[in-house]
Amino acid sequence: MQIRVSSDPPQWLSADASSAMIAMVVLSTLITGPAVAMVVRRERKSLKFCSKAIESLTVESELRLLACVHGVQDLPAMLSLVELASGSDKAAIAAYVMQLVELTAKTTTTALYHQQEDDDEEEDEGGADQARQINAGVDVFTMETGITVRQVTAVSSFANMHEDIINGAEDVRASIILLPFHKFQRIDGRMVIKKEAIQSVNRKTLSQSPCSVAIFVDRNFNLVSTEGRHVMVLFFGGPDDREALALGGRLAMNPTVSLSVLRFRPTYLDSYQAEVETEAARGEEVLMAINNHEKESEADEIFLSNFYTRFVVSGMVSFVEKKVKNSLETLDVLKGMDSRYTLFVVGRGSQRLSPFLMGLNDWEECPELGPVGDLLSSSDFSVHGSVLVVQQNIGSSKSNHDEEDEFAIF
């Protein structure tokens, strides 16, 4: 039996009806895509990541951090910092390492980034060979410490690199982002610039980050032995300093860390308030700090009281107070610090600049570090330990203070 297959449309379907059906299919396709995208954007916005500051977390709760590296040279110190932040065995940590690769003409070729030919490796400063070394370094770190570190690679221009960092922090729901400083220490101890564009990336990340951010000034921190991990937290007051001290509490839980806290207080409260009001005329930023002074001072006292009860009374942390009258006396105290400290943790002071730091910020070379961080990172300063400058997420500080579990870290 012979079967005939006709390519003509069925007789019951007219040409007009066929055209109408095709038009409907095309129209529905054009409408469905944007409609679904709009719904997804709306749902994503409603579920937008809102990070809690470390200040409001308990030391036993999970710390989610995103450590960024521009190359192999940044990796050892960053991993050492991750190991310290892991605290004790009771603390949970979710660590991610993001390799930031500059998008150049070489990386825009049709070949995949990690599949470049071996002949290109010698000319590839931050490319496939660097990626393999970072992978190997992370694997060794995981085997030695037992800390699982997940890896992410972001390839973009320096102008847009901060967007990859921010998106990455949102994806992993990070509590804090660790950024490498744009300078490195030479053999002679001088700090020299790696790439100026990295400084711009750090500043943009600080201003737009959905979570807390810390810039790490590395001075061979990975070479410090476990017996010499002496860490100093400098506390002047304000959200950034509380975040730095909260992170210090995490470090104190690590049995290899010897943590000290140095708190600066005004010599006389009356003269302190008078000096604050006098300095208010110098700028709008200071004036805004005055308006929130009482509220922030109360938050500082509550936070310090809880920290003292948890860590100082138990003998885990040493605590010293220094009374100063002005920035000159503050500078003298900083110059007189013990050289045994290998890491200084300090708040950036982005939301509240202490009155006994007034004037120090007039000489800042790197405003993203704040006046104290910039001073400690200077090649000419007498102290030469590594520096971790912490900025609390501006949005999280307000929301966290309204919650019932405020200062839950202790």
C-alpha positions in Angstrom: 0.0 0.0 0.0 1.4 3.4 -1.0 1.0 6.3 1.4 1.2 9.8 0.1 2.4 12.6 2.4 1.3 16.1 1.4 3.3 19.1 2.4 0.4 21.4 1.9 -1.4 22.8 4.9 -4.7 21.0 5.9 -7.7 22.2 3.9 -9.5 23.3 7.1 -6.7 25.8 8.0 -6.9 28.8 5.8 -3.9 31.0 4.9 -5.2 33.8 7.1 -5.7 31.5 10.1 -2.2 30.1 9.7 -0.7 33.5 9.6 -2.6 34.5 12.7 -1.4 31.5 14.6 2.2 32.2 13.7 1.8 35.8 14.7 0.3 34.7 18.1 3.3 32.4 18.7 5.8 35.1 17.9 3.9 37.6 20.0 3.6 35.3 23.0 7.3 34.6 22.8 8.2 38.3 22.8 5.9 39.0 25.7 6.7 35.9 27.9 10.5 36.6 28.1 10.3 40.1 29.4 7.4 39.2 31.7 9.3 36.3 33.3 12.4 38.5 33.6 10.3 41.2 35.4 8.9 38.7 37.8 12.3 37.3 38.6 13.7 40.8 39.2 10.9 41.6 41.5 11.3 38.4 43.5 15.0 38.9 43.6 14.6 42.4 44.9 12.2 41.2 47.6 14.7 38.6 48.7 17.7 40.9 48.4 20.6 39.9 50.5 20.9 41.9 53.7 24.0 41.1 55.6 24.2 41.1 59.4 27.2 42.8 60.9 29.7 40.5 62.7 28.9 42.7 65.7 25.5 41.1 65.9 26.6 37.5 65.5 27.7 35.1 68.2 31.2 33.7 68.1 29.7 30.2 67.6 27.6 31.2 64.6 28.8 30.7 61.1 31.1 33.4 59.7 30.8 33.7 55.9 33.7 35.5 54.3 34.8 36.3 50.8 38.6 36.7 50.4 39.7 38.4 47.2 43.1 37.9 45.6 44.6 39.5 42.5 47.3 36.8 42.1 49.3 34.1 43.8 51.2 36.8 45.9 48.0 37.7 47.8 47.0 34.1 48.6 49.3 33.0 51.4 48.5 35.9 53.7 44.8 35.8 52.9 44.6 32.1 53.8 46.5 32.7 57.0 43.9 35.3 57.9 41.1 32.9 57.0 42.7 30.3 59.3 42.8 32.8 62.2 39.2 33.8 61.7 38.1 30.2 61.8 38.5 30.5 65.6 37.9 27.4 67.6 36.6 24.0 66.6 33.2 25.1 67.8 33.0 28.0 65.4 31.8 27.5 61.8 33.3 29.3 58.9 32.3 29.3 55.2 35.3 30.7 53.3 35.4 31.6 49.7 38.4 32.8 47.6 37.7 34.9 44.6 40.5 35.4 42.1 40.2 38.8 40.4 41.6 38.8 36.9 41.9 41.9 34.8 40.1 41.7 31.5 42.6 42.5 28.7 42.8 41.8 25.0 44.5 38.5 25.8 41.5 37.3 27.9 39.0 38.3 25.2 40.2 35.7 22.8 37.8 32.9 21.8 39.7 30.4 23.9 38.4 29.8 27.4 40.4 31.6 30.1 41.6 28.4 31.8 42.2 26.6 28.5 44.9 28.8 27.1 47.8 27.2 25.4 51.0 26.4 27.4 53.0 28.7 25.1 51.0 31.6 26.4 51.7 31.0 30.1 55.0 32.9 30.3 53.3 36.0 29.1 50.2 35.5 31.3 50.8 37.5 34.4 47.5 36.7 36.1 46.2 33.9 33.9 45.9 30.2 33.6 49.2 29.5 35.4 48.2 31.7 38.3 44.9 30.0 38.5 46.5 26.6 38.8 48.9 27.8 41.5 46.0 29.3 43.4 44.1 26.0 43.1 47.1 24.1 44.3 47.6 26.5 47.2 44.0 26.2 48.4 44.2 22.4 48.2 47.3 22.4 50.4 45.7 24.8 52.8 42.6 22.6 53.1 44.6 19.5 53.7 46.7 21.1 56.4 43.9 22.9 58.3 40.8 21.0 57.5 39.1 24.2 56.4 37.2 23.9 53.2 37.7 26.9 50.9 35.6 27.3 47.8 37.0 29.1 44.8 35.5 31.6 42.4 37.1 33.4 39.4 36.0 36.8 38.1 37.3 38.2 34.9 36.5 41.9 34.3 38.1 45.3 33.8 39.2 47.2 36.8 36.5 49.7 36.2 33.8 47.0 36.8 35.7 44.7 39.1 33.9 45.9 42.2 30.6 44.8 40.7 31.9 41.2 40.5 33.1 41.4 44.1 29.7 42.8 45.3 27.8 40.2 43.3 30.0 37.4 44.6 29.4 38.6 48.2 25.7 38.5 47.6 25.8 35.1 46.0 27.7 33.5 48.9 25.8 35.7 51.5 29.1 36.9 53.0 29.3 38.7 56.3 32.6 40.3 55.3 34.8 40.8 52.3 38.6 40.7 52.6 40.4 42.9 50.1 44.2 43.0 49.5 45.8 46.5 49.7 47.1 48.0 46.5 50.6 48.2 47.9 53.1 45.5 48.9 56.1 45.4 51.1 59.6 45.2 49.5 62.5 43.4 51.1 63.8 46.7 52.5 60.5 47.3 54.3 59.1 50.0 52.0 55.5 49.9 50.8 55.3 50.2 47.0 52.3 50.3 44.6 51.3 47.0 42.8 48.7 48.6 40.6 47.0 51.9 41.3 43.7 50.6 39.8 43.4 48.2 42.7 43.0 51.2 45.0 40.0 52.3 43.0 38.5 48.9 43.1 38.8 48.9 46.9 37.2 52.3 47.3 34.2 51.4 45.1 33.7 48.2 47.0 33.8 50.1 50.3 31.1 52.5 49.1 28.8 50.0 47.6 29.3 46.7 49.5 26.2 44.9 50.9 28.3 43.7 53.9 31.3 44.6 56.0 34.6 45.1 54.2 38.2 44.7 55.5 41.3 45.9 53.6 44.3 43.8 54.5 47.8 45.5 54.4 50.1 42.5 54.3 53.6 42.6 55.7 54.6 39.0 55.4 51.9 37.9 57.7 51.9 34.3 56.4 55.6 34.0 57.6 54.6 34.6 61.2 55.0 31.5 63.3 52.0 30.2 65.4 53.9 31.2 68.5 54.2 34.8 67.4 50.6 35.6 66.5 50.2 38.6 68.7 47.2 40.7 67.6 46.2 44.2 68.7 42.7 45.7 68.3 42.6 49.5 68.6 39.3 50.9 69.8 38.3 54.5 69.5 34.6 54.1 69.2 31.9 53.9 66.6 30.4 51.1 64.3 33.6 50.4 62.5 35.6 49.9 65.7 32.9 47.7 67.2 33.0 45.6 64.0 36.8 45.4 64.3 36.5 44.3 67.9 33.9 41.7 67.1 36.2 40.3 64.5 38.9 40.4 67.1 36.7 38.3 69.3 36.7 35.7 66.5 40.4 35.8 66.4 40.7 35.4 70.1 38.9 32.1 69.9 41.8 30.7 67.9 44.2 29.0 70.4 47.3 30.2 68.5 46.3 33.9 68.9 47.3 36.2 71.7 44.8 39.1 71.5 45.2 42.5 73.2 42.7 45.4 73.1 43.8 49.1 73.5 40.9 51.4 74.1 41.4 55.2 73.8 39.4 57.4 76.1 39.2 61.2 76.6 41.1 62.5 79.5 38.0 64.5 80.7 34.5 63.9 79.4 33.6 67.6 79.7 36.6 68.8 77.7 36.0 65.9 75.3 32.5 67.1 74.6 33.7 70.7 74.2 36.5 69.6 71.8 33.9 67.7 69.7 31.6 70.7 69.5 34.6 72.9 68.5 35.7 70.6 65.8 32.1 70.3 64.5 32.6 73.5 62.6 35.3 71.9 60.4 32.9 69.8 58.3 29.5 68.2 57.8 30.8 64.8 58.5 31.9 65.7 62.0 28.6 67.5 62.6 26.7 64.4 61.7 28.9 62.4 64.2 27.9 64.9 66.9 24.2 64.3 66.4 24.8 60.5 66.9 27.4 60.8 69.5 25.3 59.9 72.5 23.6 57.0 70.8 26.9 55.6 69.5 28.6 56.1 72.9 25.9 54.1 74.6 26.3 51.4 72.0 30.0 51.3 72.5 29.7 50.9 76.3 27.2 48.1 76.0 29.3 46.3 73.4 32.6 46.8 75.4 30.9 45.6 78.6 29.8 42.4 77.0 33.2 41.9 75.4 34.9 42.4 78.7 32.7 39.9 80.5 33.2 37.3 77.8 36.9 37.6 77.0 38.8 39.7 79.5 37.4 38.4 82.7 38.1 34.8 81.5 41.7 35.8 80.7 41.5 35.1 77.0 42.2 38.8 76.1 44.2 41.5 77.7 42.6 44.9 77.9 44.2 48.3 78.4 42.8 51.8 78.4 44.7 54.9 77.5 43.4 58.4 78.3 44.3 61.0 75.7 43.4 64.6 75.3 44.0 65.2 71.5 45.4 63.7 68.4 49.0 64.4 69.4 48.7 62.3 72.5 47.0 59.6 70.4 49.9 59.7 68.0 52.4 59.3 70.9 50.6 56.2 72.2 50.5 54.7 68.7 54.3 55.3 68.3 55.0 53.7 71.7 53.2 50.4 70.9 55.1 47.2 71.4 56.8 45.9 68.2 55.9 42.3 69.0 52.4 42.7 67.5 52.2 41.2 64.1 48.6 42.2 63.2 46.7 45.4 64.1 42.9 45.4 63.6 41.3 48.8 63.5 38.1 50.3 62.4 38.1 52.7 59.4 36.1 55.3 61.1 33.9 55.9 58.1 30.7 56.7 60.1 32.2 58.3 63.2 35.6 60.0 63.5 36.8 60.2 67.0 37.7 63.7 68.2 41.1 62.6 69.4 41.9 61.6 65.8 41.1 65.0 64.4 44.0 66.3 62.3 45.4 62.9 61.6 43.2 62.6 58.6 44.6 65.8 57.1 47.7 63.8 56.1 46.1 60.7 54.8 47.6 59.1 51.7 45.0 56.4 51.5 41.6 57.5 52.8 40.2 54.1 52.3 42.2 53.0 55.3 41.0 55.8 57.6 43.5 57.9 59.7 44.8 55.2 62.0 45.0 52.5 59.3 46.8 54.9 57.0 49.3 55.8 59.7 50.0 52.2 60.7 50.5 51.3 57.0 53.0 54.0 56.3 56.6 52.9 55.6 57.9 55.7 57.8 55.9 54.7 60.9 57.7 53.0 63.8 55.3 50.0 63.8 55.6 47.5 61.0 53.0 44.8 61.6 50.3 43.9 59.2 47.1 45.9 59.3 43.4 44.9 58.9 41.1 47.9 58.4 37.5 47.1 59.0 34.4 49.0 57.8 31.0 47.9 59.0 28.2 47.8 56.4 26.4 51.2 56.8 23.0 49.7 56.2 23.5 46.8 58.6 24.6 48.9 61.5 21.3 50.7 61.6 19.1 47.6 61.2 21.1 45.5 63.6 20.8 48.1 66.4 17.0 47.8 66.1 17.0 44.1 66.7 16.4 42.4 70.0 19.5 40.3 69.7 21.8 43.3 69.6 25.4 42.6 70.4 24.6 38.9 70.4 28.3 38.1 69.8 28.7 37.7 73.6 
